[in-house]
Amino acid sequence: IAYQVYTENPQETYRSFGKVKRVPAENMLHLALRKRLHQIRGVSTLHSVLIRLADLKDYEESERVAARIAAALTMYIKKGDPAI
């Protein structure tokens, strides 16, 4: 069993896009926080940050929608009869 790993970050450079390196499974390290004995899946160290980032993304989208709505609203002033 082996893993295919990119040699460089494919989002940073285009010249090495698609270049992968085969790494045997016994040479891979899987970092995870395990809180219980025999726990199969660990918890990522970034789990709390990922939740906050998702909330921030939702907040920013709500602000953009609110700005669009505010830009679309118009008002007018209707002057009344000056004799009144």
WOHUSUL-V765977 format. One line per field, one symbol per residue. psi: psi as a letter, one per 30 degrees, with the letter a starting at -180 (. if undefined). A space follows every 10 residues. Layout:
# WOHUSUL-V765977
psi=???
This chain:
# WOHUSUL-V765977
psi=klkjkkfljf fekffgkfkl kkkkefgkkj kljkflkgke klkkfgeeee eeeeeeeeee eeeeeeeeee ffklllkjkl kff.
